[in-house]
Amino acid sequence: MTRPAVAVRPAVEADIPALLDIWNPQIRHSTITFSSEEKTAEGLAAMIASRRAGGYEFLVAEDDGRLMGLATYAQFRAGNGYAFSMEHTVILSPDAWGRGVGRALMTAVEGHARDRGYHVMVAAVTGENARGLGFHKALGYAEVGRMPQQGRKFGRWLDLVLMQKLL
């Protein structure tokens, strides 16, 4: 029996506790993000509102009523010279890995950006995150820069890999 496709939809306030349950363990236990500051309900609500106010989006993936991941994007760098260059964040629950959830989220977030006339989507991936690097490569992202020792977490220096895709 084939499972129905994962549903991707805009995040709502009621999603925040589940989003914290997905994102904060990644912050606590992995180098997927350089940050060691956990997300809060208030901060996440503000991020969602800010993204939408800027014309961007914050999406979630749901499977059988359970949140499996998130994807969002905003302008890559401040200033009008970067107005068409976006950077995304995609975070998945570990049980969503390899199930097409990330691909569904990225298809939706890239589509949202493309429909608004944006030109480039940037991925900033930790150098030791082989799964994330491979995921982005499979989606058509090309490595455009590697910045040694840009982040520090768990007492180690971490490289940052910049990848991009023309929308």
Steps between C-alpha positions, in 0.01 A plus 500: 500500500639841400513769766351837403748772413616726777295819525685832492318804634567837663587478869238613750535596866378158615803342326753678720533234776561225242745722311695558821506122553655457153742795499635514856643145512693585182638808676586304818651189347630570150711730288225533239479854635786695654263658751490373857205722596176305501192644336219629720129511427507880498806516277359250254167683485690823431708330228190366324330841516815680381546268205142547389514877551803506269312305230684174572353179641536250783374155404451172682471142378240277654451127469192338647444801727858508633745779419812363332698813414514863403641721229520877485695765314586867500744736332857364497666824613366844584500775242326556169785347302398161642126548450473199268728263695331287766630259764295213635487288813371145491479290817359147511408264775749209482218257423422708190847457350502311171122508460463790255392748767795731444451489124131590539585793728776627271280473191238711676738761641687534168168532318384771739823693443495448122138620477610826665774558246800404714802379305731299730450271799800456729570210736752546780592147612740385770801343330472176699129459417543249218127423497414870455763550231378197308137603539565843351714360219217259410265802479727678254703719735864557411777569747618858448719553805655333800587716799731324749440532874203737479304353788582358840294240682576220744853640537581456131543729202257424217517577130212665315417390147301738283289344227262669260232426246371735233124509523 
